[in-house]
Amino acid sequence: MARVEHPISLQLIGITKVYPSAIALNDVSLSIRGGEVVGLIGENGAGKSTLMKVLGGTIRPDEGQIVIDGVSTAGLTVSRALDHGIAFVHQELNPFSNLDVTDNVLLGRELRKGLFGFIDRKAMEDRVRPLLDMLGTRFGPSDPVSELSLADRQLLEIARALSTNVRLIILDEPTSSLTLSETQRLLDVIRHLRDDGVAVLFITHRLSEVEMVADRVVGLRDGRNAGALAREDIDKDAMVRLMIGRPVSQFYEKPGETSGNIVLEARGLRTAANPRETVDLTLGGGEILGLAGLVGAGRTELARAIFGIDPREDGVVTVEGIPVPAGSVTEAIRAGICLVPEDRKSQGLFLDFAISQNIAMPSLAKLARYGFVDTQAELALAGDAREKLGIKAPRLDRPAGELSGGNQQKIVLAKWLATRPKVIILDEPTRGIDVGAKAEVYRLMRALAGDGAAILMISSDMEEVIGVSSRVAVMSRGRITGMLEHEELSEERILRLAVE
Amino acid sequence: MHRKDLGLAVLIVCVGTIVALVNPRFLSPINLANTANLIGLFGLFSIAQAFVIVTGGIELSIGSVIALLGVIFIDLISTFGVAWPLALAIVLVLAVLIGLLHGWLVTRLGLQPFVVTLCGLLIYRGVARFYTRDGTAGFSFGADFPALEYLVAGRTAGVPHSVIAFAIVAVIAWLVLHRTVFGRHLFAVGKNEEAARYSGIDTRRVIIVSYVLCMLLTGLSAVFFAMYTRSVQPASHGNFYELYGIAAAVLGGFSLRGGEGSIIGVVLGVILLQVLQNLVNLLGIPSSLNFAVMGSVILVGVIADTQFMAYREKRRQAAAMSTLDMQNRTPKRSEAAPEH
């Protein structure tokens, strides 16, 4: 990518956006110039995503001005944002997996040739190849997107943004599904872009990355400006104070000891994803077992097989010594197993359904009389959960989709806690949720373990795995390559086992 | 009662009033009884359709099944001399088997409901025509089944029994869909099948049962229609009935993506469609325009609904905006830190 000829100068002044149920942005201002990396931080629901949508042109603010290169406007459209060179890399990746890399990168801007305007495939590939080279991708211009990993899809999205005349690139949580080395690579790309005169707006919950790459940090809290930090003032404590308005004293506490009785045992378990490898695992009451590994190591598949979403190829799973029939979620729940899935929105929740209905879903049969739903009991159950888990929702009959990510995750937790599980499997429980909600989830996990539950936590966040787990099992290519006790935990040890 | 249902009820009253004003025969006992009878007949399979649509599926073979089972029902009685209660039982068992087959194809083989039931539509119609050698299945002249006729085609205090059957089925369907755990599961599977699976709902069973319920009601409906027409011409009997059911469900607020709708809505939808049909007859509109009138009303209704929703959203937005202005005008604007 060549140097940007006319670096952007952009200011948002007094932006306000109101929704019927909430004030998303209240008099927020932000400025950014070419050649600058600005980190935008804030808890979930602080208004970051809305602010970005204002920039991307998908939301028109109710009040305020957007000044680009000295020209003021009340709102952008998607095409005008593109004309100004504003490119947006979304948090949720949804490439067209039926198309290949080149088609995805240049979708809607296909190059044409000849009288009839047929697609000029060769020219398109020539245009895409240098972008991929710059990003150092392992995939080529004609690879099918359906075969790309999550990390590669992230890079694909960035390539798509760079293929326009980009002057400002907005990255929304770009590293949440990346491994350590991939994250490093992405940070390098960001520095590279900055040096070329591109303005980079970087949104993330991973404060260490902001610390590494940002020239300036802007904090949002409850839809308002919470302050800014200059380069020399950026450190973790200062950022956390910006986000939540107070210091977080102690994030991680030493987890409790296991009571010694084995609650969950898996013997000779083989999953469809890795049919050649067998997994043996025991989980004691009161312990939090971290399951670490790279993306694609087979951790989610293991969880799905234990929970009965997928059939087991082979092997036995027992809860407190009693075998759990394979391939049935109903049986797994009856045995006391529950799973908080990786994808909250499509697997964990019915976004259009009421909060109370979501929480009661797995316990409906227990709440019912003669097969009829007991609405009173349902509301009572949900009210109880709201109080216990501190779910910030004024009304339980509103759709779950209206809440912030952290509160949505609490609803998923609540729905399972209502079944009084003995084994709780959490798949990336804090992905995409903010610092405050994270701390609450950890506290909840410790409390549950304290009550004797056995917890299996899948996580790609090293800090989290080390901070929260009593023991850590590391997986690589479908098998468990090592088991580390709490005292032995270090990032380096886990990584070494993860790439074995 | 949902807002949508209320709007539909108002529309029915409006259309009814207009028709009554233009042609007072609309309110004559004989016309009301006839229209009510048709509402009952068409209502049975429309509710059947709703149970499949709520799961995100669709059942296109309803009309063909009504023809096939109608032919079999009449033939069992008039050719084989089977007692009618037994014939009814056989027809309902066949209906359940068809439902099981459709559910099985959809859930176990992963075929799309549209494809499965479209093939059903073609197959059952063909079989019905072959079975009668493309002739008409009817009761022989002078055949008499007083008990059956009283039950299915009779009247009590002027109310056709088809309407009573429809009312009973509607009440049961309302309880099942809106009050039971199974009903909640139907909505859940329709809204988000994956999340339903992750919540421990046996999604395959729920879907299969929805097709079985649908066909069971369709089987019942087939008997009512057979006794209504007394002879079944398999090439045309029940044609387009599945589309009629879909139209009633959509009018009643069911989303074809699944997970939305109410029984009150589909009942009102059926009533509106019959009143419209009656309107065409009574106002002297050429009956060839029948479908065109129905289609136009549905289209206008759906457009009005989305426009009204958008308008309401705007109003709520404006209200929220003015509350914010009030808040911001009150003193101190804290924490408005400067950027540079």
Chai-1 contact restraints between the chains, C-beta under 6 A:
chainA,res_idxA,chainB,res_idxB,connection_type,confidence,min_distance_angstrom,max_distance_angstrom,comment,restraint_id
A,V18,B,A320,contact,1.0,0.0,6.0,A-B,restraint_1
A,V18,B,M321,contact,1.0,0.0,6.0,A-B,restraint_2
A,V18,B,L324,contact,1.0,0.0,6.0,A-B,restraint_3
A,P20,B,R316,contact,1.0,0.0,6.0,A-B,restraint_4
A,P20,B,Q317,contact,1.0,0.0,6.0,A-B,restraint_5
A,P20,B,A320,contact,1.0,0.0,6.0,A-B,restraint_6
A,I23,B,L324,contact,1.0,0.0,6.0,A-B,restraint_7
A,S29,B,E339,contact,1.0,0.0,6.0,A-B,restraint_8
A,S31,B,E339,contact,1.0,0.0,6.0,A-B,restraint_9
A,D62,B,M321,contact,1.0,0.0,6.0,A-B,restraint_10
A,R224,B,E335,contact,1.0,0.0,6.0,A-B,restraint_11
A,N225,B,A336,contact,1.0,0.0,6.0,A-B,restraint_12
A,N225,B,A337,contact,1.0,0.0,6.0,A-B,restraint_13
A,G227,B,A337,contact,1.0,0.0,6.0,A-B,restraint_14
A,A228,B,E339,contact,1.0,0.0,6.0,A-B,restraint_15
A,V329,B,G200,contact,1.0,0.0,6.0,A-B,restraint_16
A,T330,B,G200,contact,1.0,0.0,6.0,A-B,restraint_17
A,T330,B,D202,contact,1.0,0.0,6.0,A-B,restraint_18
A,I333,B,G200,contact,1.0,0.0,6.0,A-B,restraint_19
A,P341,B,Y198,contact,1.0,0.0,6.0,A-B,restraint_20
A,S346,B,E194,contact,1.0,0.0,6.0,A-B,restraint_21
A,Q347,B,E194,contact,1.0,0.0,6.0,A-B,restraint_22
A,Q347,B,A195,contact,1.0,0.0,6.0,A-B,restraint_23
A,Q347,B,Y198,contact,1.0,0.0,6.0,A-B,restraint_24
A,F350,B,K191,contact,1.0,0.0,6.0,A-B,restraint_25
A,F350,B,N192,contact,1.0,0.0,6.0,A-B,restraint_26
A,F350,B,A195,contact,1.0,0.0,6.0,A-B,restraint_27
A,M361,B,S199,contact,1.0,0.0,6.0,A-B,restraint_28
A,P362,B,S199,contact,1.0,0.0,6.0,A-B,restraint_29
A,P362,B,G200,contact,1.0,0.0,6.0,A-B,restraint_30
A,L364,B,V181,contact,1.0,0.0,6.0,A-B,restraint_31
A,A365,B,V181,contact,1.0,0.0,6.0,A-B,restraint_32
A,A368,B,V181,contact,1.0,0.0,6.0,A-B,restraint_33
A,G371,B,T180,contact,1.0,0.0,6.0,A-B,restraint_34
A,G371,B,V181,contact,1.0,0.0,6.0,A-B,restraint_35
A,F372,B,R179,contact,1.0,0.0,6.0,A-B,restraint_36
A,F372,B,T180,contact,1.0,0.0,6.0,A-B,restraint_37
A,V373,B,V181,contact,1.0,0.0,6.0,A-B,restraint_38
A,V373,B,R184,contact,1.0,0.0,6.0,A-B,restraint_39
